[in-house]
Amino acid sequence: MSTAEKVTVSLPAELLARIEDRRHGRKTSRSQVVSELLWRGWRQAETEDREQRYRTSYQAEPDTREEQAWADQAAADTLGEASSVWAPDDASNDASS
């Protein structure tokens, strides 16, 4: 179990009210609610940072024409396979009905 440190922070009244509502609704401590929300926000910030690093890296070295052609062909092949699965067995039967 990790150790906890006490800190003092100032919060807008509306935010504190929302934290209190959540705390009472879940029958848990204020510290637990704040910790969970901070961890969730931290994970989201890390995800956003990774996505930004990916975009920056991609912009610095985008796909070559050959790589893009390969991706386009793979997508076309995949979509072609998917459309044959959903196509009616005999379209002519629908037209004669």
C-alpha positions as a LaTeX table, in Angstrom:
\begin{tabular}{lrrr}
\hline
Residue & $x$ (\AA) & $y$ (\AA) & $z$ (\AA) \\
\hline
Met1 & 0.00 & 0.00 & 0.00 \\
Ser2 & 1.39 & 3.39 & $-0.94$ \\
Thr3 & 1.86 & 6.07 & 1.63 \\
Ala4 & $-0.26$ & 9.18 & 1.55 \\
Glu5 & 0.90 & 12.76 & 1.98 \\
Lys6 & $-1.27$ & 15.57 & 3.26 \\
Val7 & $-1.52$ & 18.69 & 1.12 \\
Thr8 & $-3.59$ & 21.82 & 1.27 \\
Val9 & $-5.17$ & 23.12 & $-1.91$ \\
Ser10 & $-7.70$ & 25.81 & $-2.66$ \\
Leu11 & $-10.66$ & 24.77 & $-4.78$ \\
Pro12 & $-13.49$ & 26.71 & $-6.35$ \\
Ala13 & $-16.65$ & 26.34 & $-4.25$ \\
Glu14 & $-18.57$ & 24.70 & $-7.11$ \\
Leu15 & $-15.88$ & 22.05 & $-7.57$ \\
Leu16 & $-15.79$ & 21.29 & $-3.84$ \\
Ala17 & $-19.58$ & 20.95 & $-3.85$ \\
Arg18 & $-19.37$ & 18.44 & $-6.70$ \\
Ile19 & $-16.68$ & 16.48 & $-4.86$ \\
Glu20 & $-18.85$ & 16.44 & $-1.75$ \\
Asp21 & $-21.87$ & 15.23 & $-3.74$ \\
Arg22 & $-19.80$ & 12.43 & $-5.25$ \\
Arg23 & $-18.35$ & 11.52 & $-1.85$ \\
His24 & $-21.75$ & 11.27 & $-0.22$ \\
Gly25 & $-23.20$ & 9.35 & $-3.16$ \\
Arg26 & $-20.42$ & 6.77 & $-2.95$ \\
Lys27 & $-20.15$ & 6.80 & 0.83 \\
Thr28 & $-16.41$ & 7.33 & 0.71 \\
Ser29 & $-13.88$ & 9.85 & 1.90 \\
Arg30 & $-13.09$ & 13.16 & 0.26 \\
Ser31 & $-9.48$ & 12.01 & $-0.06$ \\
Gln32 & $-10.55$ & 8.88 & $-1.92$ \\
Val33 & $-12.73$ & 10.83 & $-4.35$ \\
Val34 & $-10.04$ & 13.44 & $-5.02$ \\
Ser35 & $-7.35$ & 10.76 & $-5.45$ \\
Glu36 & $-9.45$ & 8.77 & $-7.91$ \\
Leu37 & $-10.27$ & 11.87 & $-9.95$ \\
Leu38 & $-6.66$ & 13.03 & $-9.95$ \\
Trp39 & $-5.44$ & 9.61 & $-11.10$ \\
Arg40 & $-8.06$ & 9.56 & $-13.85$ \\
Gly41 & $-6.98$ & 13.02 & $-14.98$ \\
Trp42 & $-3.32$ & 12.02 & $-14.79$ \\
Arg43 & $-3.90$ & 8.95 & $-16.99$ \\
Gln44 & $-5.82$ & 11.09 & $-19.48$ \\
Ala45 & $-2.98$ & 13.64 & $-19.56$ \\
Glu46 & $-0.46$ & 10.85 & $-20.17$ \\
Thr47 & $-2.59$ & 9.49 & $-23.02$ \\
Glu48 & $-2.85$ & 12.95 & $-24.56$ \\
Asp49 & 0.94 & 13.38 & $-24.25$ \\
Arg50 & 1.56 & 10.03 & $-25.99$ \\
Glu51 & $-0.88$ & 10.96 & $-28.77$ \\
Gln52 & 0.84 & 14.33 & $-29.24$ \\
Arg53 & 4.27 & 12.66 & $-29.41$ \\
Tyr54 & 2.88 & 10.23 & $-32.02$ \\
Arg55 & 1.41 & 13.06 & $-34.12$ \\
Thr56 & 4.66 & 15.03 & $-33.90$ \\
Ser57 & 6.69 & 11.98 & $-34.88$ \\
Tyr58 & 4.35 & 11.16 & $-37.76$ \\
Gln59 & 4.46 & 14.73 & $-39.04$ \\
Ala60 & 8.26 & 14.65 & $-38.93$ \\
Glu61 & 8.34 & 11.41 & $-40.92$ \\
Pro62 & 5.02 & 10.71 & $-42.68$ \\
Asp63 & 4.25 & 7.54 & $-44.64$ \\
Thr64 & 6.01 & 7.18 & $-47.95$ \\
Arg65 & 3.91 & 6.83 & $-51.11$ \\
Glu66 & 4.74 & 3.12 & $-51.12$ \\
Glu67 & 3.56 & 2.70 & $-47.53$ \\
Gln68 & 0.37 & 4.63 & $-48.25$ \\
Ala69 & $-0.32$ & 2.51 & $-51.35$ \\
Trp70 & 0.14 & $-0.65$ & $-49.27$ \\
Ala71 & $-2.26$ & 0.67 & $-46.59$ \\
Asp72 & $-4.82$ & 1.65 & $-49.24$ \\
Gln73 & $-4.63$ & $-1.82$ & $-50.80$ \\
Ala74 & $-4.97$ & $-3.52$ & $-47.41$ \\
Ala75 & $-8.03$ & $-1.38$ & $-46.63$ \\
Ala76 & $-9.58$ & $-2.14$ & $-50.02$ \\
Asp77 & $-8.96$ & $-5.86$ & $-49.56$ \\
Thr78 & $-10.48$ & $-5.79$ & $-46.09$ \\
Leu79 & $-13.52$ & $-3.80$ & $-47.18$ \\
Gly80 & $-13.97$ & $-6.09$ & $-50.18$ \\
Glu81 & $-14.02$ & $-9.12$ & $-47.90$ \\
Ala82 & $-16.46$ & $-7.44$ & $-45.52$ \\
Ser83 & $-18.84$ & $-6.41$ & $-48.28$ \\
Ser84 & $-18.98$ & $-9.95$ & $-49.64$ \\
Val85 & $-20.02$ & $-11.21$ & $-46.21$ \\
Trp86 & $-22.95$ & $-8.76$ & $-46.09$ \\
Ala87 & $-24.01$ & $-9.06$ & $-49.71$ \\
Pro88 & $-27.22$ & $-11.00$ & $-50.40$ \\
Asp89 & $-26.68$ & $-14.50$ & $-51.77$ \\
Asp90 & $-28.65$ & $-13.81$ & $-54.93$ \\
Ala91 & $-29.42$ & $-10.19$ & $-55.70$ \\
Ser92 & $-31.50$ & $-11.24$ & $-58.72$ \\
Asn93 & $-34.13$ & $-12.80$ & $-56.44$ \\
Asp94 & $-34.73$ & $-9.40$ & $-54.84$ \\
Ala95 & $-35.32$ & $-7.77$ & $-58.23$ \\
Ser96 & $-37.87$ & $-10.37$ & $-59.39$ \\
Ser97 & $-39.97$ & $-10.17$ & $-56.21$ \\
\hline
\end{tabular}
